[in-house]
Amino acid sequence: MHTQTHSLRICIAFLCIFFVSLTGCKKEAETDDWQETKDVAIMAYKSEPDPVTKKEYLNIIYENIGNDTYSKIKYRVITRTGTKMDTIENTIIPTTVLGPKLNNRRLVPRHIGEEEAKFDEVRVAKVWVVKEVQK
């Protein structure tokens, strides 16, 4: 009987911590001030076929061409396969703040298990950024 009470307290504590962390994450994301920009150049293209697997993947290169500093980037990519169009929206959180520098191109790393790029055409539609607050 004592073990059940102890287990119940642990479950309740775990659920409380889970919900507090979940709401904490939402509040942080809601406070981001996303602004549409043309000061970040994003290039999307299909990679060359992998020599081993012969698969092609979507590559994204981004570069700050403006004068501001950014902590987050969100972009919309449109792909075409035959007559079908798809829209993908992704967020980039650079490992270091993206400062205003020329020739500072960065490739978004490919994650394990990424889908093969089976589309015919790709282009970037819109770009939004969160400006880094100067302290």
A tleap script that builds the chain and sets N, CA, C and O, in Angstrom:
source leaprc.protein.ff14SB
mol = sequence {
  NMET HIE THR GLN THR HIE SER LEU ARG ILE
  CYS ILE ALA PHE LEU CYS ILE PHE PHE VAL
  SER LEU THR GLY CYS LYS LYS GLU ALA GLU
  THR ASP ASP TRP GLN GLU THR LYS ASP VAL
  ALA ILE MET ALA TYR LYS SER GLU PRO ASP
  PRO VAL THR LYS LYS GLU TYR LEU ASN ILE
  ILE TYR GLU ASN ILE GLY ASN ASP THR TYR
  SER LYS ILE LYS TYR ARG VAL ILE THR ARG
  THR GLY THR LYS MET ASP THR ILE GLU ASN
  THR ILE ILE PRO THR THR VAL LEU GLY PRO
  LYS LEU ASN ASN ARG ARG LEU VAL PRO ARG
  HIE ILE GLY GLU GLU GLU ALA LYS PHE ASP
  GLU VAL ARG VAL ALA LYS VAL TRP VAL VAL
  LYS GLU VAL GLN CLYS
}
set mol.1.N position { 0.821 -1.194 0.000 }
set mol.1.CA position { 0.000 0.000 0.000 }
set mol.1.C position { 0.866 1.261 0.000 }
set mol.1.O position { 0.570 2.232 -0.696 }
set mol.2.N position { 1.944 1.228 0.794 }
set mol.2.CA position { 2.849 2.377 0.872 }
set mol.2.C position { 3.549 2.610 -0.473 }
set mol.2.O position { 3.793 3.757 -0.846 }
set mol.3.N position { 3.875 1.540 -1.203 }
set mol.3.CA position { 4.543 1.629 -2.499 }
set mol.3.C position { 3.638 2.297 -3.530 }
set mol.3.O position { 4.118 3.086 -4.345 }
set mol.4.N position { 2.341 1.998 -3.510 }
set mol.4.CA position { 1.414 2.604 -4.461 }
set mol.4.C position { 1.310 4.115 -4.246 }
set mol.4.O position { 1.244 4.872 -5.214 }
set mol.5.N position { 1.295 4.554 -3.000 }
set mol.5.CA position { 1.230 5.982 -2.701 }
set mol.5.C position { 2.480 6.683 -3.188 }
set mol.5.O position { 2.412 7.775 -3.753 }
set mol.6.N position { 3.624 6.051 -2.966 }
set mol.6.CA position { 4.900 6.624 -3.410 }
set mol.6.C position { 4.947 6.712 -4.944 }
set mol.6.O position { 5.380 7.725 -5.493 }
set mol.7.N position { 4.509 5.668 -5.624 }
set mol.7.CA position { 4.491 5.657 -7.092 }
set mol.7.C position { 3.535 6.714 -7.633 }
set mol.7.O position { 3.834 7.362 -8.636 }
set mol.8.N position { 2.405 6.892 -6.989 }
set mol.8.CA position { 1.432 7.893 -7.421 }
set mol.8.C position { 2.025 9.294 -7.293 }
set mol.8.O position { 1.830 10.131 -8.175 }
set mol.9.N position { 2.747 9.556 -6.204 }
set mol.9.CA position { 3.376 10.866 -6.017 }
set mol.9.C position { 4.429 11.118 -7.093 }
set mol.9.O position { 4.536 12.233 -7.603 }
set mol.10.N position { 5.198 10.105 -7.439 }
set mol.10.CA position { 6.215 10.252 -8.481 }
set mol.10.C position { 5.559 10.542 -9.825 }
set mol.10.O position { 6.038 11.396 -10.570 }
set mol.11.N position { 4.472 9.845 -10.147 }
set mol.11.CA position { 3.757 10.071 -11.413 }
set mol.11.C position { 3.209 11.489 -11.476 }
set mol.11.O position { 3.324 12.154 -12.505 }
set mol.12.N position { 2.616 11.954 -10.382 }
set mol.12.CA position { 2.052 13.308 -10.362 }
set mol.12.C position { 3.164 14.342 -10.516 }
set mol.12.O position { 2.997 15.320 -11.244 }
set mol.13.N position { 4.285 14.142 -9.846 }
set mol.13.CA position { 5.410 15.075 -9.965 }
set mol.13.C position { 5.934 15.096 -11.394 }
set mol.13.O position { 6.236 16.160 -11.933 }
set mol.14.N position { 6.043 13.926 -12.005 }
set mol.14.CA position { 6.524 13.850 -13.385 }
set mol.14.C position { 5.582 14.589 -14.327 }
set mol.14.O position { 6.034 15.332 -15.198 }
set mol.15.N position { 4.278 14.393 -14.159 }
set mol.15.CA position { 3.301 15.064 -15.020 }
set mol.15.C position { 3.349 16.581 -14.829 }
set mol.15.O position { 3.238 17.328 -15.801 }
set mol.16.N position { 3.512 17.042 -13.592 }
set mol.16.CA position { 3.608 18.486 -13.331 }
set mol.16.C position { 4.836 19.075 -14.031 }
set mol.16.O position { 4.749 20.122 -14.674 }
set mol.17.N position { 5.970 18.402 -13.904 }
set mol.17.CA position { 7.196 18.888 -14.550 }
set mol.17.C position { 7.023 18.907 -16.062 }
set mol.17.O position { 7.456 19.848 -16.727 }
set mol.18.N position { 6.391 17.870 -16.607 }
set mol.18.CA position { 6.160 17.783 -18.049 }
set mol.18.C position { 5.311 18.951 -18.531 }
set mol.18.O position { 5.665 19.600 -19.515 }
set mol.19.N position { 4.200 19.234 -17.860 }
set mol.19.CA position { 3.309 20.311 -18.297 }
set mol.19.C position { 3.940 21.691 -18.118 }
set mol.19.O position { 3.720 22.582 -18.939 }
set mol.20.N position { 4.717 21.873 -17.060 }
set mol.20.CA position { 5.401 23.157 -16.862 }
set mol.20.C position { 6.425 23.379 -17.966 }
set mol.20.O position { 6.527 24.483 -18.501 }
set mol.21.N position { 7.183 22.345 -18.311 }
set mol.21.CA position { 8.175 22.503 -19.379 }
set mol.21.C position { 7.497 22.714 -20.729 }
set mol.21.O position { 7.999 23.467 -21.563 }
set mol.22.N position { 6.375 22.062 -20.947 }
set mol.22.CA position { 5.642 22.214 -22.203 }
set mol.22.C position { 5.120 23.637 -22.352 }
set mol.22.O position { 5.258 24.229 -23.423 }
set mol.23.N position { 4.533 24.190 -21.318 }
set mol.23.CA position { 4.026 25.556 -21.413 }
set mol.23.C position { 5.168 26.554 -21.474 }
set mol.23.O position { 5.032 27.601 -22.107 }
set mol.24.N position { 6.276 26.260 -20.840 }
set mol.24.CA position { 7.444 27.147 -20.919 }
set mol.24.C position { 7.958 27.244 -22.335 }
set mol.24.O position { 8.336 28.329 -22.775 }
set mol.25.N position { 7.983 26.142 -23.063 }
set mol.25.CA position { 8.438 26.152 -24.452 }
set mol.25.C position { 7.497 26.974 -25.326 }
set mol.25.O position { 7.951 27.721 -26.192 }
set mol.26.N position { 6.196 26.844 -25.107 }
set mol.26.CA position { 5.237 27.586 -25.908 }
set mol.26.C position { 5.384 29.079 -25.705 }
set mol.26.O position { 5.316 29.842 -26.669 }
set mol.27.N position { 5.585 29.512 -24.472 }
set mol.27.CA position { 5.715 30.941 -24.204 }
set mol.27.C position { 6.929 31.518 -24.908 }
set mol.27.O position { 6.865 32.627 -25.439 }
set mol.28.N position { 8.031 30.787 -24.921 }
set mol.28.CA position { 9.232 31.284 -25.573 }
set mol.28.C position { 9.007 31.435 -27.074 }
set mol.28.O position { 9.419 32.435 -27.662 }
set mol.29.N position { 8.358 30.453 -27.702 }
set mol.29.CA position { 8.119 30.499 -29.143 }
set mol.29.C position { 7.149 31.620 -29.502 }
set mol.29.O position { 7.280 32.225 -30.567 }
set mol.30.N position { 6.175 31.910 -28.631 }
set mol.30.CA position { 5.208 32.955 -28.913 }
set mol.30.C position { 5.827 34.344 -28.816 }
set mol.30.O position { 5.313 35.283 -29.424 }
set mol.31.N position { 6.907 34.499 -28.076 }
set mol.31.CA position { 7.519 35.810 -27.910 }
set mol.31.C position { 8.456 36.165 -29.053 }
set mol.31.O position { 8.902 37.309 -29.137 }
set mol.32.N position { 8.769 35.227 -29.933 }
set mol.32.CA position { 9.639 35.522 -31.064 }
set mol.32.C position { 8.954 36.516 -31.996 }
set mol.32.O position { 7.788 36.344 -32.352 }
set mol.33.N position { 9.679 37.543 -32.384 }
set mol.33.CA position { 9.163 38.572 -33.274 }
set mol.33.C position { 9.670 38.283 -34.690 }
set mol.33.O position { 10.730 38.772 -35.083 }
set mol.34.N position { 8.913 37.490 -35.456 }
set mol.34.CA position { 9.308 37.113 -36.803 }
set mol.34.C position { 8.997 38.261 -37.755 }
set mol.34.O position { 7.888 38.795 -37.753 }
set mol.35.N position { 9.988 38.639 -38.572 }
set mol.35.CA position { 9.826 39.702 -39.555 }
set mol.35.C position { 10.261 39.190 -40.917 }
set mol.35.O position { 11.316 38.571 -41.058 }
set mol.36.N position { 9.430 39.457 -41.915 }
set mol.36.CA position { 9.803 39.066 -43.276 }
set mol.36.C position { 10.994 39.908 -43.722 }
set mol.36.O position { 11.061 41.099 -43.418 }
set mol.37.N position { 11.932 39.296 -44.439 }
set mol.37.CA position { 13.138 40.007 -44.845 }
set mol.37.C position { 13.631 39.535 -46.206 }
set mol.37.O position { 13.299 38.446 -46.673 }
set mol.38.N position { 14.425 40.383 -46.814 }
set mol.38.CA position { 15.166 40.033 -48.026 }
set mol.38.C position { 16.664 40.133 -47.747 }
set mol.38.O position { 17.482 40.020 -48.659 }
set mol.39.N position { 17.017 40.348 -46.461 }
set mol.39.CA position { 18.416 40.489 -46.063 }
set mol.39.C position { 19.109 39.168 -45.777 }
set mol.39.O position { 20.305 39.151 -45.484 }
set mol.40.N position { 18.385 38.065 -45.856 }
set mol.40.CA position { 18.991 36.740 -45.717 }
set mol.40.C position { 18.716 35.995 -47.011 }
set mol.40.O position { 17.565 35.760 -47.379 }
set mol.41.N position { 19.790 35.629 -47.694 }
set mol.41.CA position { 19.658 34.886 -48.951 }
set mol.41.C position { 19.639 33.395 -48.640 }
set mol.41.O position { 20.497 32.891 -47.916 }
set mol.42.N position { 18.659 32.698 -49.191 }
set mol.42.CA position { 18.564 31.251 -49.016 }
set mol.42.C position { 18.502 30.619 -50.395 }
set mol.42.O position { 17.676 30.984 -51.232 }
set mol.43.N position { 19.400 29.658 -50.611 }
set mol.43.CA position { 19.447 28.940 -51.870 }
set mol.43.C position { 19.078 27.480 -51.615 }
set mol.43.O position { 19.651 26.834 -50.737 }
set mol.44.N position { 18.137 26.972 -52.373 }
set mol.44.CA position { 17.702 25.585 -52.244 }
set mol.44.C position { 17.998 24.872 -53.556 }
set mol.44.O position { 17.729 25.400 -54.635 }
set mol.45.N position { 18.559 23.659 -53.454 }
set mol.45.CA position { 18.863 22.891 -54.660 }
set mol.45.C position { 18.995 21.406 -54.299 }
set mol.45.O position { 19.199 21.041 -53.141 }
set mol.46.N position { 18.872 20.576 -55.320 }
set mol.46.CA position { 19.079 19.135 -55.131 }
set mol.46.C position { 20.574 18.848 -55.180 }
set mol.46.O position { 21.306 19.384 -56.012 }
set mol.47.N position { 21.003 17.989 -54.264 }
set mol.47.CA position { 22.417 17.607 -54.243 }
set mol.47.C position { 22.729 16.695 -55.415 }
set mol.47.O position { 21.828 16.158 -56.060 }
set mol.48.N position { 24.005 16.530 -55.679 }
set mol.48.CA position { 24.433 15.535 -56.656 }
set mol.48.C position { 24.105 14.157 -56.079 }
set mol.48.O position { 24.079 13.996 -54.858 }
set mol.49.N position { 23.857 13.169 -56.927 }
set mol.49.CA position { 23.555 11.825 -56.401 }
set mol.49.C position { 24.702 11.296 -55.540 }
set mol.49.O position { 25.873 11.418 -55.898 }
set mol.50.N position { 24.343 10.712 -54.408 }
set mol.50.CA position { 25.331 10.097 -53.517 }
set mol.50.C position { 26.022 8.964 -54.272 }
set mol.50.O position { 25.338 8.166 -54.913 }
set mol.51.N position { 27.356 8.861 -54.220 }
set mol.51.CA position { 28.058 7.823 -54.986 }
set mol.51.C position { 27.672 6.398 -54.585 }
set mol.51.O position { 27.715 5.487 -55.411 }
set mol.52.N position { 27.297 6.206 -53.323 }
set mol.52.CA position { 26.972 4.858 -52.846 }
set mol.52.C position { 25.500 4.535 -53.045 }
set mol.52.O position { 25.161 3.513 -53.642 }
set mol.53.N position { 24.614 5.412 -52.543 }
set mol.53.CA position { 23.178 5.116 -52.570 }
set mol.53.C position { 22.469 5.641 -53.813 }
set mol.53.O position { 21.333 5.255 -54.091 }
set mol.54.N position { 23.139 6.528 -54.566 }
set mol.54.CA position { 22.572 7.147 -55.772 }
set mol.54.C position { 21.362 8.030 -55.468 }
set mol.54.O position { 20.582 8.331 -56.371 }
set mol.55.N position { 21.193 8.452 -54.200 }
set mol.55.CA position { 20.063 9.288 -53.819 }
set mol.55.C position { 20.465 10.757 -53.848 }
set mol.55.O position { 21.623 11.106 -53.621 }
set mol.56.N position { 19.469 11.621 -54.138 }
set mol.56.CA position { 19.660 13.062 -54.118 }
set mol.56.C position { 18.890 13.631 -52.925 }
set mol.56.O position { 17.835 13.115 -52.555 }
set mol.57.N position { 19.426 14.698 -52.329 }
set mol.57.CA position { 18.802 15.307 -51.164 }
set mol.57.C position { 18.648 16.804 -51.381 }
set mol.57.O position { 19.310 17.390 -52.238 }
set mol.58.N position { 17.767 17.418 -50.594 }
set mol.58.CA position { 17.583 18.859 -50.643 }
set mol.58.C position { 18.690 19.523 -49.837 }
set mol.58.O position { 18.876 19.206 -48.662 }
set mol.59.N position { 19.421 20.433 -50.452 }
set mol.59.CA position { 20.445 21.221 -49.766 }
set mol.59.C position { 19.944 22.646 -49.619 }
set mol.59.O position { 19.334 23.200 -50.534 }
set mol.60.N position { 20.208 23.238 -48.449 }
set mol.60.CA position { 19.838 24.620 -48.172 }
set mol.60.C position { 21.093 25.366 -47.728 }
set mol.60.O position { 21.756 24.966 -46.771 }
set mol.61.N position { 21.411 26.446 -48.427 }
set mol.61.CA position { 22.518 27.317 -48.046 }
set mol.61.C position { 21.921 28.681 -47.700 }
set mol.61.O position { 21.074 29.202 -48.426 }
set mol.62.N position { 22.375 29.253 -46.578 }
set mol.62.CA position { 21.869 30.568 -46.182 }
set mol.62.C position { 23.023 31.518 -45.905 }
set mol.62.O position { 24.118 31.110 -45.519 }
set mol.63.N position { 22.737 32.815 -46.115 }
set mol.63.CA position { 23.758 33.837 -45.935 }
set mol.63.C position { 23.097 35.157 -45.565 }
set mol.63.O position { 22.074 35.526 -46.141 }
set mol.64.N position { 23.677 35.863 -44.612 }
set mol.64.CA position { 23.198 37.180 -44.223 }
set mol.64.C position { 23.826 38.204 -45.161 }
set mol.64.O position { 25.043 38.388 -45.161 }
set mol.65.N position { 22.999 38.867 -45.954 }
set mol.65.CA position { 23.508 39.875 -46.885 }
set mol.65.C position { 23.123 41.284 -46.440 }
set mol.65.O position { 23.380 42.259 -47.147 }
set mol.66.N position { 22.501 41.383 -45.258 }
set mol.66.CA position { 22.089 42.685 -44.731 }
set mol.66.C position { 23.043 43.180 -43.663 }
set mol.66.O position { 24.167 42.693 -43.541 }
set mol.67.N position { 22.583 44.155 -42.891 }
set mol.67.CA position { 23.408 44.779 -41.856 }
set mol.67.C position { 22.983 44.422 -40.438 }
set mol.67.O position { 23.607 44.880 -39.481 }
set mol.68.N position { 21.938 43.615 -40.282 }
set mol.68.CA position { 21.460 43.245 -38.952 }
set mol.68.C position { 22.019 41.890 -38.544 }
set mol.68.O position { 22.635 41.188 -39.346 }
set mol.69.N position { 21.794 41.536 -37.282 }
set mol.69.CA position { 22.233 40.257 -36.740 }
set mol.69.C position { 20.988 39.437 -36.411 }
set mol.69.O position { 20.031 39.962 -35.843 }
set mol.70.N position { 20.997 38.149 -36.766 }
set mol.70.CA position { 19.804 37.305 -36.611 }
set mol.70.C position { 20.098 36.070 -35.772 }
set mol.70.O position { 21.183 35.494 -35.847 }
set mol.71.N position { 19.099 35.671 -34.963 }
set mol.71.CA position { 19.254 34.479 -34.129 }
set mol.71.C position { 18.449 33.299 -34.673 }
set mol.71.O position { 18.770 32.148 -34.377 }
set mol.72.N position { 17.408 33.567 -35.463 }
set mol.72.CA position { 16.598 32.492 -36.044 }
set mol.72.C position { 16.171 32.890 -37.450 }
set mol.72.O position { 15.985 34.067 -37.757 }
set mol.73.N position { 16.023 31.876 -38.291 }
set mol.73.CA position { 15.584 32.090 -39.673 }
set mol.73.C position { 14.498 31.071 -39.974 }
set mol.73.O position { 14.631 29.893 -39.642 }
set mol.74.N position { 13.427 31.528 -40.602 }
set mol.74.CA position { 12.368 30.617 -41.051 }
set mol.74.C position { 12.197 30.860 -42.540 }
set mol.74.O position { 12.192 32.007 -42.987 }
set mol.75.N position { 12.058 29.792 -43.309 }
set mol.75.CA position { 11.933 29.952 -44.757 }
set mol.75.C position { 10.878 28.993 -45.296 }
set mol.75.O position { 10.600 27.943 -44.716 }
set mol.76.N position { 10.298 29.396 -46.432 }
set mol.76.CA position { 9.291 28.579 -47.103 }
set mol.76.C position { 9.857 28.137 -48.446 }
set mol.76.O position { 10.288 28.961 -49.252 }
set mol.77.N position { 9.849 26.835 -48.673 }
set mol.77.CA position { 10.348 26.254 -49.916 }
set mol.77.C position { 9.166 25.675 -50.690 }
set mol.77.O position { 8.306 25.005 -50.117 }
set mol.78.N position { 9.132 25.936 -51.982 }
set mol.78.CA position { 8.090 25.370 -52.844 }
set mol.78.C position { 8.750 24.365 -53.776 }
set mol.78.O position { 9.727 24.680 -54.456 }
set mol.79.N position { 8.207 23.151 -53.801 }
set mol.79.CA position { 8.725 22.111 -54.688 }
set mol.79.C position { 7.655 21.743 -55.708 }
set mol.79.O position { 6.457 21.821 -55.434 }
set mol.80.N position { 8.114 21.341 -56.888 }
set mol.80.CA position { 7.200 20.900 -57.945 }
set mol.80.C position { 7.610 19.509 -58.389 }
set mol.80.O position { 8.769 19.257 -58.718 }
set mol.81.N position { 6.634 18.612 -58.392 }
set mol.81.CA position { 6.822 17.257 -58.902 }
set mol.81.C position { 5.745 17.046 -59.964 }
set mol.81.O position { 4.571 16.872 -59.635 }
set mol.82.N position { 6.140 17.062 -61.221 }
set mol.82.CA position { 5.147 16.989 -62.303 }
set mol.82.C position { 4.301 18.245 -62.273 }
set mol.82.O position { 4.816 19.347 -62.457 }
set mol.83.N position { 2.993 18.088 -62.039 }
set mol.83.CA position { 2.105 19.245 -61.939 }
set mol.83.C position { 1.724 19.552 -60.496 }
set mol.83.O position { 0.978 20.498 -60.245 }
set mol.84.N position { 2.219 18.775 -59.553 }
set mol.84.CA position { 1.878 18.939 -58.131 }
set mol.84.C position { 2.885 19.868 -57.445 }
set mol.84.O position { 4.095 19.691 -57.580 }
set mol.85.N position { 2.368 20.865 -56.705 }
set mol.85.CA position { 3.211 21.796 -55.962 }
set mol.85.C position { 3.046 21.506 -54.464 }
set mol.85.O position { 1.936 21.260 -53.991 }
set mol.86.N position { 4.162 21.537 -53.726 }
set mol.86.CA position { 4.150 21.359 -52.277 }
set mol.86.C position { 4.900 22.507 -51.623 }
set mol.86.O position { 5.829 23.068 -52.203 }
set mol.87.N position { 4.487 22.848 -50.410 }
set mol.87.CA position { 5.148 23.899 -49.645 }
set mol.87.C position { 5.688 23.305 -48.362 }
set mol.87.O position { 4.993 22.569 -47.661 }
set mol.88.N position { 6.933 23.632 -48.061 }
set mol.88.CA position { 7.595 23.174 -46.842 }
set mol.88.C position { 8.074 24.413 -46.103 }
set mol.88.O position { 8.657 25.310 -46.713 }
set mol.89.N position { 7.836 24.475 -44.796 }
set mol.89.CA position { 8.325 25.588 -43.997 }
set mol.89.C position { 9.258 25.038 -42.928 }
set mol.89.O position { 8.872 24.156 -42.161 }
set mol.90.N position { 10.481 25.550 -42.873 }
set mol.90.CA position { 11.484 25.081 -41.912 }
set mol.90.C position { 12.076 26.257 -41.159 }
set mol.90.O position { 12.004 27.405 -41.596 }
set mol.91.N position { 12.669 25.935 -40.004 }
set mol.91.CA position { 13.331 26.940 -39.189 }
set mol.91.C position { 14.789 26.560 -39.013 }
set mol.91.O position { 15.119 25.393 -38.800 }
set mol.92.N position { 15.653 27.552 -39.104 }
set mol.92.CA position { 17.088 27.366 -38.874 }
set mol.92.C position { 17.437 28.144 -37.606 }
set mol.92.O position { 17.133 29.332 -37.492 }
set mol.93.N position { 18.069 27.472 -36.670 }
set mol.93.CA position { 18.615 28.140 -35.500 }
set mol.93.C position { 20.122 27.951 -35.587 }
set mol.93.O position { 20.642 26.902 -35.207 }
set mol.94.N position { 20.830 28.972 -36.091 }
set mol.94.CA position { 22.279 28.832 -36.291 }
set mol.94.C position { 22.999 28.551 -34.967 }
set mol.94.O position { 22.568 29.001 -33.905 }
set mol.95.N position { 24.100 27.801 -35.047 }
set mol.95.CA position { 24.876 27.492 -33.845 }
set mol.95.C position { 25.499 28.759 -33.267 }
set mol.95.O position { 25.689 28.856 -32.055 }
set mol.96.N position { 25.815 29.720 -34.112 }
set mol.96.CA position { 26.266 31.045 -33.663 }
set mol.96.C position { 25.360 32.074 -34.314 }
set mol.96.O position { 24.778 31.821 -35.369 }
set mol.97.N position { 25.245 33.212 -33.695 }
set mol.97.CA position { 24.393 34.277 -34.227 }
set mol.97.C position { 24.875 34.660 -35.621 }
set mol.97.O position { 26.074 34.772 -35.876 }
set mol.98.N position { 23.917 34.857 -36.509 }
set mol.98.CA position { 24.236 35.170 -37.902 }
set mol.98.C position { 24.441 36.673 -38.045 }
set mol.98.O position { 23.481 37.435 -38.153 }
set mol.99.N position { 25.700 37.087 -38.043 }
set mol.99.CA position { 26.054 38.500 -38.109 }
set mol.99.C position { 26.158 39.000 -39.526 }
set mol.99.O position { 26.159 38.212 -40.471 }
set mol.100.N position { 26.247 40.325 -39.683 }
set mol.100.CA position { 26.350 40.908 -41.020 }
set mol.100.C position { 27.763 40.797 -41.582 }
set mol.100.O position { 28.598 41.670 -41.343 }
set mol.101.N position { 28.028 39.745 -42.315 }
set mol.101.CA position { 29.345 39.525 -42.900 }
set mol.101.C position { 29.173 39.118 -44.359 }
set mol.101.O position { 28.207 38.443 -44.715 }
set mol.102.N position { 30.087 39.520 -45.172 }
set mol.102.CA position { 30.075 39.066 -46.556 }
set mol.102.C position { 30.735 37.696 -46.641 }
set mol.102.O position { 31.605 37.376 -45.831 }
set mol.103.N position { 30.339 36.910 -47.586 }
set mol.103.CA position { 30.888 35.565 -47.806 }
set mol.103.C position { 30.803 34.689 -46.559 }
set mol.103.O position { 31.757 33.992 -46.214 }
set mol.104.N position { 29.657 34.729 -45.890 }
set mol.104.CA position { 29.442 33.930 -44.691 }
set mol.104.C position { 28.364 32.883 -44.959 }
set mol.104.O position { 27.415 32.758 -44.186 }
set mol.105.N position { 28.505 32.137 -46.042 }
set mol.105.CA position { 27.509 31.129 -46.420 }
set mol.105.C position { 27.620 29.914 -45.523 }
set mol.105.O position { 28.715 29.481 -45.162 }
set mol.106.N position { 26.450 29.366 -45.166 }
set mol.106.CA position { 26.410 28.173 -44.319 }
set mol.106.C position { 25.434 27.170 -44.915 }
set mol.106.O position { 24.372 27.538 -45.415 }
set mol.107.N position { 25.807 25.910 -44.855 }
set mol.107.CA position { 24.965 24.814 -45.328 }
set mol.107.C position { 24.204 24.242 -44.140 }
set mol.107.O position { 24.801 23.937 -43.108 }
set mol.108.N position { 22.889 24.095 -44.280 }
set mol.108.CA position { 22.090 23.481 -43.221 }
set mol.108.C position { 22.447 22.002 -43.183 }
set mol.108.O position { 22.352 21.324 -44.207 }
set mol.109.N position { 22.860 21.478 -42.015 }
set mol.109.CA position { 23.243 20.066 -41.935 }
set mol.109.C position { 22.055 19.150 -42.211 }
set mol.109.O position { 20.922 19.454 -41.836 }
set mol.110.N position { 22.324 18.045 -42.859 }
set mol.110.CA position { 21.289 17.054 -43.159 }
set mol.110.C position { 21.130 16.150 -41.946 }
set mol.110.O position { 22.120 15.686 -41.380 }
set mol.111.N position { 19.887 15.899 -41.544 }
set mol.111.CA position { 19.664 15.033 -40.388 }
set mol.111.C position { 19.566 13.566 -40.810 }
set mol.111.O position { 19.272 13.258 -41.965 }
set mol.112.N position { 19.812 12.689 -39.876 }
set mol.112.CA position { 19.774 11.248 -40.142 }
set mol.112.C position { 18.356 10.853 -40.532 }
set mol.112.O position { 17.392 11.246 -39.874 }
set mol.113.N position { 18.235 10.088 -41.584 }
set mol.113.CA position { 16.932 9.614 -42.032 }
set mol.113.C position { 16.170 10.608 -42.889 }
set mol.113.O position { 14.969 10.446 -43.104 }
set mol.114.N position { 16.849 11.630 -43.378 }
set mol.114.CA position { 16.180 12.630 -44.203 }
set mol.114.C position { 15.649 11.980 -45.480 }
set mol.114.O position { 16.278 11.096 -46.061 }
set mol.115.N position { 14.486 12.440 -45.891 }
set mol.115.CA position { 13.839 11.918 -47.091 }
set mol.115.C position { 14.647 12.285 -48.340 }
set mol.115.O position { 15.279 13.340 -48.401 }
set mol.116.N position { 14.612 11.410 -49.315 }
set mol.116.CA position { 15.264 11.674 -50.598 }
set mol.116.C position { 14.480 12.758 -51.337 }
set mol.116.O position { 13.254 12.816 -51.242 }
set mol.117.N position { 15.183 13.607 -52.066 }
set mol.117.CA position { 14.538 14.667 -52.850 }
set mol.117.C position { 14.051 14.075 -54.167 }
set mol.117.O position { 14.850 13.770 -55.053 }
set mol.118.N position { 12.740 13.915 -54.289 }
set mol.118.CA position { 12.166 13.309 -55.489 }
set mol.118.C position { 11.397 14.323 -56.322 }
set mol.118.O position { 10.606 13.938 -57.184 }
set mol.119.N position { 11.613 15.597 -56.083 }
set mol.119.CA position { 10.904 16.635 -56.810 }
set mol.119.C position { 11.679 17.007 -58.072 }
set mol.119.O position { 12.855 16.675 -58.220 }
set mol.120.N position { 10.983 17.713 -58.989 }
set mol.120.CA position { 11.592 18.144 -60.244 }
set mol.120.C position { 12.224 19.527 -60.113 }
set mol.120.O position { 13.251 19.805 -60.732 }
set mol.121.N position { 11.609 20.393 -59.307 }
set mol.121.CA position { 12.060 21.778 -59.205 }
set mol.121.C position { 11.867 22.262 -57.777 }
set mol.121.O position { 10.944 21.825 -57.090 }
set mol.122.N position { 12.746 23.176 -57.322 }
set mol.122.CA position { 12.642 23.729 -55.972 }
set mol.122.C position { 13.004 25.206 -56.002 }
set mol.122.O position { 13.880 25.627 -56.758 }
set mol.123.N position { 12.308 26.004 -55.156 }
set mol.123.CA position { 12.648 27.417 -55.024 }
set mol.123.C position { 12.224 27.908 -53.648 }
set mol.123.O position { 11.331 27.340 -53.020 }
set mol.124.N position { 12.875 28.966 -53.192 }
set mol.124.CA position { 12.551 29.569 -51.899 }
set mol.124.C position { 11.538 30.679 -52.135 }
set mol.124.O position { 11.733 31.531 -53.002 }
set mol.125.N position { 10.454 30.670 -51.362 }
set mol.125.CA position { 9.394 31.656 -51.555 }
set mol.125.C position { 9.533 32.850 -50.622 }
set mol.125.O position { 9.600 33.986 -51.092 }
set mol.126.N position { 9.578 32.624 -49.308 }
set mol.126.CA position { 9.643 33.716 -48.337 }
set mol.126.C position { 10.655 33.382 -47.254 }
set mol.126.O position { 10.955 32.216 -46.997 }
set mol.127.N position { 11.174 34.428 -46.625 }
set mol.127.CA position { 12.128 34.268 -45.528 }
set mol.127.C position { 11.714 35.210 -44.400 }
set mol.127.O position { 11.417 36.382 -44.634 }
set mol.128.N position { 11.699 34.684 -43.171 }
set mol.128.CA position { 11.439 35.488 -41.972 }
set mol.128.C position { 12.616 35.325 -41.036 }
set mol.128.O position { 13.292 34.297 -41.070 }
set mol.129.N position { 12.878 36.326 -40.195 }
set mol.129.CA position { 13.983 36.265 -39.260 }
set mol.129.C position { 13.545 36.797 -37.888 }
set mol.129.O position { 12.568 37.535 -37.758 }
set mol.130.N position { 14.312 36.389 -36.877 }
set mol.130.CA position { 14.211 36.980 -35.544 }
set mol.130.C position { 15.514 37.721 -35.324 }
set mol.130.O position { 16.581 37.108 -35.298 }
set mol.131.N position { 15.438 39.031 -35.166 }
set mol.131.CA position { 16.645 39.829 -34.973 }
set mol.131.C position { 17.210 39.579 -33.584 }
set mol.131.O position { 16.469 39.450 -32.610 }
set mol.132.N position { 18.539 39.513 -33.509 }
set mol.132.CA position { 19.220 39.349 -32.243 }
set mol.132.C position { 19.172 40.667 -31.492 }
set mol.132.O position { 19.499 41.718 -32.045 }
set mol.133.N position { 18.764 40.610 -30.230 }
set mol.133.CA position { 18.686 41.812 -29.406 }
set mol.133.C position { 20.084 42.186 -28.949 }
set mol.133.O position { 20.787 41.368 -28.355 }
set mol.134.N position { 20.484 43.400 -29.219 }
set mol.134.CA position { 21.809 43.883 -28.808 }
set mol.134.C position { 21.770 44.234 -27.328 }
set mol.134.O position { 20.902 44.985 -26.883 }
set mol.135.N position { 22.718 43.683 -26.564 }
set mol.135.CA position { 22.735 43.932 -25.105 }
set mol.135.C position { 23.860 44.854 -24.742 }
set mol.135.O position { 24.037 45.180 -23.568 }
savepdb mol mol.pdb
quit
